[in-house]
C-alpha cells in the first residue's frame, strides 16, 4: 500500500511537471510538447488560467483512479534492451576491477578492454592498487605448468577474459604473468594447427 501511494504521488508530480513545461512552451510559441500530449490549444489556454496548486490538483485527480504506470506508456522491448546493455557494462567494470586487483598489466588492459594507460592508472589509484614498475618477474617452470594445466582445464569457458580470471583464482598467479603464458600457449597451438593443416593438405 505504501509503495502504491508513493507511486501515485511521484506520478502526479511528474505529470504536473509535464503540464507546466507544455504550458511554458506554448507561451513561447512552441506547441510541440502540447501536440505530443494530444491536448488542444483550448485546453492549454484553460490551463493557463490556473494557479500552480490547481495544476497539481489536476494531476492528482488524473492519476488517482488510473492503475500504476497505465498513463505512462513504457516501451518494454526498448527498456529491457537498455537494462541489458547497462548490466553488461556494469559487469565489464566489475571484471576490470578484478583484473587490476589481480595484477593485470596495462598492455593486457588495452588489448582486452580497450583502456588507455591513463585510464588504467586512474582506476588503480581509485582502487588503491599499487603500480608495479619495471619488467614482469620471470615465471617459474612450476608456475608455467600450473597456468598450462588450469588453462586447458577451463577450455569450455568461451570468454578468454573470464577464463584468465578463473586461472588466476585457482593458481594465485598474477594475471600479467598468466597473460604472457597464455599468449605462448595460444601461439604454440596456432602453429601446431597450421602445421597439421599443411600436412593434411
C-alpha positions in Angstrom: 0.0 0.0 0.0 2.8 2.4 0.9 4.5 1.7 -2.4 1.3 2.3 -4.3 0.8 5.7 -2.6 4.3 6.7 -3.3 4.0 5.8 -7.0 0.8 7.8 -7.2 2.5 10.8 -5.6 5.5 10.7 -7.9 3.3 10.1 -10.9 1.2 13.1 -10.0 4.3 15.3 -9.6 5.7 14.1 -12.9 2.5 14.8 -14.8 2.3 18.2 -13.2 5.8 19.0 -14.3 4.9 17.9 -17.9 1.8 20.1 -18.0 3.7 23.1 -16.7 6.5 22.5 -19.2 4.0 22.2 -22.0 2.3 25.4 -20.9 5.6 27.4 -20.7 6.5 26.1 -24.2 3.1 27.3 -25.6 3.7 30.7 -24.1 6.9 30.8 -26.1 5.2 29.8 -29.3 6.4 26.2 -29.2 3.5 23.8 -29.4 5.5 20.5 -29.9 5.0 19.2 -26.3 1.4 20.2 -26.3 0.8 18.3 -29.5 2.7 15.3 -28.2 0.4 15.2 -25.2 -2.6 15.4 -27.5 -4.1 18.4 -25.7 -6.0 21.0 -27.7 -4.9 24.7 -27.8 -8.2 25.5 -26.0 -7.2 23.1 -23.2 -3.8 24.8 -22.9 -5.5 28.2 -22.8 -7.7 27.0 -20.0 -4.7 25.6 -18.2 -3.0 29.0 -18.5 -5.8 30.5 -16.3 -5.0 28.2 -13.4 -2.6 28.5 -10.4 0.2 26.1 -9.7 -1.8 24.3 -6.9 -4.7 23.9 -9.3 -2.5 22.2 -11.9 -1.2 19.9 -9.2 -4.7 19.1 -8.3 -5.5 18.2 -11.9 -2.5 15.8 -11.9 -3.6 14.2 -8.6 -7.2 13.7 -9.9 -5.9 12.2 -13.1 -3.7 9.6 -11.6 -5.9 8.8 -8.6 -8.1 6.2 -10.4 -5.6 5.1 -13.1 -3.7 1.9 -12.4 0.0 2.5 -11.8 2.0 3.3 -15.0 -1.1 2.9 -17.2 -1.0 6.6 -18.0 2.8 6.4 -18.6 3.5 4.2 -21.7 6.6 2.1 -21.4 8.3 0.5 -24.4 9.2 -2.8 -22.7 11.4 -4.0 -25.5 13.5 -0.8 -25.5 13.6 -0.6 -21.7 14.7 -4.3 -21.5 17.4 -3.7 -24.1 18.8 -0.7 -22.2 18.8 -2.6 -19.0 20.7 -5.4 -20.6 23.3 -3.0 -22.0 23.8 -1.3 -18.7 24.1 -4.7 -16.9 26.8 -5.8 -19.3 28.6 -2.5 -18.8 28.4 -2.9 -15.1 29.8 -6.5 -15.3 32.6 -5.2 -17.5 33.7 -2.7 -14.9 33.5 -5.4 -12.2 35.8 -7.5 -14.4 38.1 -4.6 -15.0 38.5 -4.0 -11.2 39.1 -7.7 -10.6 41.7 -7.8 -13.3 43.5 -4.8 -11.8 43.4 -6.2 -8.3 44.9 -9.5 -9.6 47.9 -7.9 -11.2 46.9 -7.2 -14.8 49.4 -5.1 -16.7 48.4 -2.1 -18.9 49.2 -3.9 -22.1 46.6 -6.6 -21.4 44.0 -4.0 -20.2 44.5 -2.2 -23.5 44.0 -5.3 -25.6 41.2 -6.9 -23.6 39.2 -3.8 -22.5 40.5 -1.0 -24.8 41.7 1.0 -21.8 44.4 3.7 -22.2 47.3 3.8 -19.8 45.9 6.9 -18.1 42.6 5.1 -17.5 44.4 2.1 -16.0 46.5 4.4 -13.8 43.4 6.4 -12.6 41.4 3.2 -11.9 44.3 1.7 -10.0 44.6 4.9 -7.9 40.9 4.8 -7.1 41.1 1.1 -6.1 44.3 1.8 -4.1 46.1 -0.9 -6.2 49.8 -0.3 -6.2 51.5 0.0 -9.6 54.4 -2.3 -10.1 57.2 -0.7 -12.2 59.9 -2.5 -14.2 59.9 -5.8 -16.0 57.5 -8.5 -15.2 59.0 -11.2 -12.9 60.0 -14.4 -14.7 57.5 -17.2 -14.5 58.9 -20.3 -12.9 58.6 -23.7 -14.5 56.1 -24.7 -11.7 54.0 -21.6 -12.4 54.1 -22.3 -16.1 52.8 -25.8 -15.6 50.0 -24.5 -13.3 48.9 -22.0 -15.8 49.0 -24.5 -18.6 47.0 -27.1 -16.7 44.5 -24.6 -15.5 44.1 -23.0 -18.9 43.3 -26.4 -20.5 41.1 -27.4 -17.7 38.8 -24.4 -18.4 38.7 -24.8 -22.2 34.9 -24.7 -22.1 34.9 -21.1 -21.0 34.4 -19.2 -24.2 35.4 -15.7 -22.9 39.2 -15.7 -22.6 38.9 -12.9 -20.0 36.7 -15.0 -17.8 39.0 -17.9 -18.4 42.1 -16.0 -17.3 40.3 -14.9 -14.1 39.5 -18.5 -13.3 43.1 -19.4 -13.8 44.3 -16.6 -11.6 41.9 -17.6 -8.8 42.9 -21.2 -9.0 46.6 -20.7 -9.2 47.2 -17.4 -7.3 49.5 -16.2 -10.1 49.2 -12.6 -11.2 47.3 -12.0 -14.4 50.1 -10.2 -16.1 52.1 -13.5 -15.9 49.1 -15.6 -16.9 48.5 -13.3 -19.9 52.1 -13.8 -21.0 51.9 -17.6 -20.7 48.5 -17.8 -22.4 49.9 -15.9 -25.4 52.7 -18.5 -25.6 50.2 -21.4 -25.3 47.9 -20.0 -27.9 50.8 -19.2 -30.3 52.1 -22.8 -30.0 48.5 -24.2 -30.5 48.1 -22.0 -33.6 51.4 -23.1 -35.0 50.6 -26.8 -34.4 47.2 -26.3 -36.1 48.8 -24.6 -39.1 51.4 -27.4 -39.5 48.7 -30.0 -39.2 46.6 -28.3 -41.9 49.6 -28.2 -44.3 50.3 -31.9 -43.7 46.6 -32.8 -44.4 46.6 -30.7 -47.5 
